[in-house]
Structures are given as C-alpha cells and as structure tokens.
C-alpha cells in the first residue's frame, strides 16, 4: 500500500527538515488548482544545500515506495521541483523563494500543520 498524497507531502516536509531545510510549509492546493493536491515549499542555505535537500526527499520518499515523476532545476538549484503528481515539492534558494513568493501567490491555499516525526522516522 502506497502513501496517500497528504502522507507523501508530510513525509517530504519531514525529510527536508531532517536535512536542515528552512521555513518548510505544506499547502493544500485541492481547492485552488487541479494540477496537484499539495505543495511542499522550503529553502536551503545555498544551492548545494538545496540539492542535498532534494536528494534527501527523493531517498526518503523512495524508501517509502514513492517515485518522482519529474524533476527539474537540479543543475542550477535556484528552484528545484520534484513532481510526485499529487504532491509538488519546491526547493528554493532564499533569494528565489522571496522573489517568486509562492505563499503569497497561493494565499488562499490553507497551510497544513506538519506534526513532529515519530521517534525513528525519517
């Protein structure tokens, strides 16, 4: 049995936090767009850190049986996108996150609380 979209988004957020991602938020997108159910948004301290966050998310979700359908931006690492179909993970540099400001752009999307990981998770 695979992860449902909400679980996938929360696990992506936890994996990013474990790798030191900054200001991780999860937005429920179902009511505001038809492309996906959740956005997971965060930024890293540098491009290299963003790449490491992306790798950690892919490794963690892969271990749980989720495979990325499409990835973009890994080489430049200013804005990395990991598309898991129902969940889209955005990993920015701090400057790119401020510039694109997806939280403001999708302000009508409710934020989902990310509960702390259970002991031994991630």
N, C-alpha and C positions, 0 to 999 in steps of 0.2 A: 504494500500500500504506500503510495507516494504522499508527499506533503500537499496540503491544500494551499491555495495562494496566500492566505493570511499567515499560515505557519512558515511558508517559504520566505515571506517578507520579514517576519520576526527573526528567523534564523539568519538571514542575510545581515540584518541590523546587528545582531549579537556577534556574528563573525567579524564584522567590521570594527565593532567596539573592542573586541579582543585584540585586534591588530592595531589599536590606537587611533581609529578614525575619530574625527572631531565633529561635534554637533550632529549626531545621527538622528534623523527623523524618518518616520514612516507615514505616508499619506494614503488614505483610502480614496481611490480615484473612480470607483464604480459609478458614482452619481454625476461625475463631471466629464468623463470621457469613455469611449467604448474600446479604446486600444488595449487597456490593461486594468487590473484591479488595484494594484498598489505601486507606489513609487517609494523607493528607499533612497534617501538623499544624505550625503555626507561629504566631508572633505578631508584631505590629508595635509600634512605639514609641507610636503614637496611633491613633485611629480613622481619621484622614486617611491615615496610613501604611498601615493595613490595606486601605483602599480602593485605594491605589496598588499594593499587592502583588497584590490581586485582578485589577486591570486588567493588570498585567504578566503574570500567569499566563495570563489569557484571551488576551492578544495573542500570547504565545509559543506556547501550545498551538494557537491558531487558525492561526498561520503554519505549523504542522506538520500541519494538517488535522483537528485535534480540536475539536469544538464542544461547548460546555457545554450539558447537557440542562436544567439548572435551577440558578438562583442564588437565594440568599436572604440577607437581612441586610445588603445593601449600604448602605441608608439609615442604619440605626443604627450599623453597623460594629463592634459589640461582638463578634459572632460571625458571620463571613461564611462561607457554604457555597457552594462551586462543585461541582456534581454532574456528573461525566463518566461516569456509570453504573457502570463498573468501578472508578473512582477518585473518591473524595470528598475535596476539598480544604477544610480548616478553617483559617480565618484569624481569630485572636482578638486582643483587646486582652490585655495581660499579666494584668490582673486577672481577666478572664473565663476565660483559659486555666487559671490557678491554681484558680479556683472549680470549673470543670467537670472538669478533670484527666482528659482522655481517655486519657492514657498509663497512669494508674493503673487507670482503669475497664476498659481493654482490655489489662491487663498480660500476659495470656497470648499476645498477638499478637507475633510476632517483629519486631524492628526491622530494616529493610533499610538497608544502607550506601549512602550517596549518593556515588558516585565523583566526583571533580572533573570539571568540564566540560572538554571538549576545547577546544583553542585555537580561538577564533572562534565557539564555540557560545553560544547564548542571545544 
